[in-house]
């Protein structure tokens, strides 16, 4: 993946195609799961949060086509990842990398991946104790929200 990033193999955008990202996440088959937890009502709610400046998408494009991405909620200096998808090798990893770069640039306290998976662990995610999480959360949400469309970042 480093070579792909170095060679600008992918193009990245933020918040330009939120609805398609969440739809692709809902359609993506998951190992050991028969369906999706992303219902139509949830898509509508997250889309509304996106229009209010709280939900955001990190999008990966290849030859102009959306091939991967993720979406989540931003509050204060915390990002709560909801789901990710990939239809091209390394596309979701690349989107996650762009999220981490964004989070570092804007001094986010943490990215909450919610579920610990081997995929996220391979990207550097680690589990923390609940008490540590609550301390980090308290610090993070006491900062102003970046409540806006992030496409200009």
C-alpha positions in Angstrom: 0.0 0.0 0.0 2.9 2.4 0.7 4.0 2.1 -2.9 0.5 3.0 -4.1 0.4 6.0 -1.8 3.8 7.1 -2.9 2.9 6.8 -6.5 -0.4 8.6 -6.1 -2.2 5.5 -7.4 -5.4 6.6 -5.7 -7.2 10.0 -5.6 -8.8 11.0 -2.3 -11.7 13.2 -1.5 -13.6 14.1 1.7 -17.3 14.6 2.0 -18.0 14.7 -1.8 -19.9 11.5 -2.1 -21.2 10.7 1.4 -24.4 8.9 0.3 -22.6 6.6 -2.1 -20.0 5.7 0.6 -22.7 4.7 3.1 -24.6 2.8 0.4 -21.5 0.9 -0.6 -20.8 0.1 3.1 -24.3 -1.3 3.4 -23.9 -3.5 0.3 -20.5 -4.9 1.2 -20.6 -8.6 2.2 -19.1 -9.2 5.7 -17.4 -12.4 6.8 -19.7 -14.4 9.1 -22.6 -12.0 8.6 -25.7 -12.6 6.5 -26.9 -9.0 6.2 -26.1 -5.5 7.0 -26.8 -3.4 10.1 -27.0 -0.3 8.0 -30.7 0.1 7.4 -32.5 2.6 5.2 -33.5 4.6 8.3 -29.8 4.7 9.5 -28.7 5.9 6.1 -31.2 8.7 6.2 -30.2 9.7 9.7 -26.4 9.6 8.9 -27.1 11.6 5.7 -28.9 14.2 7.8 -26.0 14.3 10.2 -23.7 14.8 7.1 -25.7 17.8 6.0 -25.5 19.2 9.5 -21.7 18.8 9.4 -21.2 16.0 11.9 -21.0 12.9 9.6 -18.1 12.6 7.2 -16.7 10.4 4.4 -13.2 9.7 3.3 -13.3 8.5 -0.3 -10.8 6.6 -2.4 -11.0 6.9 -6.2 -9.2 5.0 -9.0 -9.5 6.3 -12.5 -12.4 8.6 -11.4 -14.4 5.7 -9.9 -15.2 5.4 -6.2 -13.5 2.2 -5.1 -13.3 2.5 -1.3 -14.0 4.6 1.6 -15.3 5.0 5.1 -17.7 7.2 7.0 -18.2 8.2 10.6 -19.1 10.9 13.1 -16.9 13.7 14.3 -17.4 15.3 17.7 -14.9 17.6 19.2 -11.5 16.0 18.5 -12.8 12.5 18.2 -13.8 10.6 15.1 -16.2 7.6 15.5 -15.8 5.3 12.5 -18.9 3.5 11.5 -18.1 1.4 8.4 -15.7 1.1 5.5 -15.8 -0.6 2.1 -13.4 -1.6 -0.6 -13.9 -2.8 -4.1 -10.2 -2.4 -5.1 -7.2 -3.8 -3.3 -6.0 -1.4 -0.5 -8.7 1.2 -1.2 -10.3 1.1 2.3 -6.8 1.0 3.9 -5.8 4.0 1.9 -9.0 5.9 3.0 -8.2 5.0 6.7 -4.7 6.3 6.1 -6.1 9.6 4.9 -8.4 9.7 7.9 -5.3 9.3 10.2 -3.5 12.1 8.4 -6.5 14.3 8.8 -6.8 13.4 12.5 -3.2 14.2 13.1 -3.3 17.5 11.3 -6.3 18.7 13.3 -5.1 17.2 16.6 -7.8 14.7 17.1 -7.6 12.8 20.4 -8.5 9.5 18.8 -10.3 7.5 16.2 -12.9 5.1 17.6 -13.0 2.0 15.4 -15.7 0.4 17.6 -14.8 -3.2 16.8 -11.4 -4.6 17.0 -10.7 -6.6 13.8 -7.5 -8.0 12.4 -7.9 -5.6 9.4 -8.0 -2.6 11.7 -5.1 -4.0 13.8 -3.0 -4.3 10.7 -3.6 -0.5 10.3 -2.4 0.2 13.8 -5.6 0.1 15.8 -5.4 -1.1 19.4 -7.9 -1.8 22.1 -7.9 0.3 25.3 -9.5 -0.1 28.7 -12.9 1.5 29.2 -11.6 3.9 31.8 -8.9 5.2 29.5 -11.5 5.5 26.7 -13.8 7.6 28.9 -10.9 9.9 29.9 -9.9 10.4 26.3 -13.5 10.9 25.3 -14.1 13.5 27.9 -11.0 15.4 26.7 -11.9 15.1 23.0 -15.5 16.3 23.3 -14.5 19.4 25.2 -13.0 20.8 22.0 -15.0 22.6 19.4 -16.5 20.5 16.6 -15.3 20.8 13.1 -18.9 21.0 12.1 -18.8 21.7 8.4 -18.3 20.0 5.1 -14.7 18.7 5.0 -14.3 18.7 1.2 -12.2 21.9 1.4 -9.7 20.4 3.7 
